[in-house]
Amino acid sequence: MTTLLARYLPRFAAVVYLVTLLPALRAAENQTERQYLSGHGPADAVSWEFTVTGGRRAGEKTTIPVPSQWELQGFGTYNYGQEPNKSDEHGLYR
């Protein structure tokens, strides 16, 4: 009996080890890591290099906080929604 136990005990221990390890592996495998390139709001905004192609301060290279609105930072053209947006500007972030 001892030879039978000695023969199968290592295999049984390996199976028990794998059964206890699998849930931890599945949990680690299903977690998604998120990396934000900007902040979540005004308190933790991140500075990005910025320029706008048209409107106020067009072509000026500076940094602005992200997230924010470039019009409130002094760039581009305001559109109050009363007419279709006629500006052809683009904000370029780096």
C-alpha positions as CSV (number, residue, x, y, z in Angstrom):
1,M,0.0,0.0,0.0
2,T,2.8,2.4,0.8
3,T,4.3,2.0,-2.7
4,L,0.9,2.8,-4.2
5,L,0.6,5.9,-2.0
6,A,4.1,6.9,-2.8
7,R,3.4,6.4,-6.5
8,Y,0.2,8.5,-6.7
9,L,0.7,11.1,-4.0
10,P,2.9,13.5,-6.1
11,R,0.2,13.3,-8.9
12,F,-2.6,13.9,-6.4
13,A,-0.7,16.9,-4.9
14,A,-0.1,18.4,-8.4
15,V,-3.9,18.1,-9.2
16,V,-4.8,19.7,-5.9
17,Y,-2.3,22.5,-6.5
18,L,-3.7,23.2,-10.0
19,V,-7.3,23.1,-8.7
20,T,-6.5,25.7,-6.1
21,L,-4.4,27.8,-8.6
22,L,-6.9,28.0,-11.5
23,P,-9.4,30.4,-9.9
24,A,-6.6,32.8,-9.1
25,L,-5.3,32.6,-12.7
26,R,-8.8,33.1,-14.1
27,A,-9.3,36.2,-11.9
28,A,-6.0,37.7,-13.0
29,E,-6.8,36.9,-16.7
30,N,-10.2,38.6,-16.7
31,Q,-9.0,41.9,-15.1
32,T,-8.5,44.8,-17.5
33,E,-6.0,47.4,-16.7
34,R,-7.1,50.9,-17.7
35,Q,-4.5,53.6,-18.3
36,Y,-5.9,57.1,-18.7
37,L,-3.9,59.6,-20.8
38,S,-5.8,62.5,-19.2
39,G,-7.2,63.2,-15.8
40,H,-10.7,62.4,-14.7
41,G,-11.7,66.1,-14.0
42,P,-10.4,69.5,-13.0
43,A,-8.7,68.3,-9.8
44,D,-6.3,65.9,-11.6
45,A,-6.1,67.3,-15.1
46,V,-2.9,66.4,-17.1
47,S,-1.1,69.0,-19.2
48,W,-0.8,68.2,-22.9
49,E,1.0,70.2,-25.6
50,F,-1.7,71.8,-27.7
51,T,-2.2,74.0,-30.8
52,V,-5.3,74.9,-32.8
53,T,-5.5,75.3,-36.6
54,G,-8.0,78.3,-36.7
55,G,-9.6,81.0,-34.6
56,R,-8.1,82.7,-31.6
57,R,-4.4,82.0,-30.9
58,A,-4.2,79.7,-34.0
59,G,-0.8,78.1,-34.5
60,E,0.4,79.0,-31.0
61,K,2.0,76.1,-29.3
62,T,1.4,75.8,-25.5
63,T,0.1,73.4,-23.0
64,I,-3.5,73.1,-21.7
65,P,-5.1,70.8,-19.1
66,V,-6.9,67.7,-20.3
67,P,-9.8,67.3,-19.8
68,S,-10.9,70.9,-20.6
69,Q,-12.4,72.9,-23.5
70,W,-9.9,74.7,-25.6
71,E,-12.3,77.6,-26.1
72,L,-12.3,78.2,-22.4
73,Q,-8.5,78.2,-22.5
74,G,-8.5,81.0,-25.0
75,F,-8.2,79.1,-28.3
76,G,-10.5,78.7,-31.3
77,T,-13.9,80.1,-32.2
78,Y,-16.9,80.2,-29.9
79,N,-20.1,78.6,-31.2
80,Y,-23.1,79.2,-29.1
81,G,-25.3,76.8,-31.1
82,Q,-27.5,79.4,-32.8
83,E,-26.1,78.8,-36.2
84,P,-24.3,75.9,-37.8
85,N,-20.6,75.6,-36.9
86,K,-18.8,77.5,-39.7
87,S,-15.3,77.2,-38.2
88,D,-12.9,74.8,-39.8
89,E,-10.5,74.4,-36.8
90,H,-9.0,71.4,-35.3
91,G,-7.3,71.0,-32.0
92,L,-4.0,69.1,-32.1
93,Y,-2.7,67.4,-28.9
94,R,0.6,65.9,-28.3
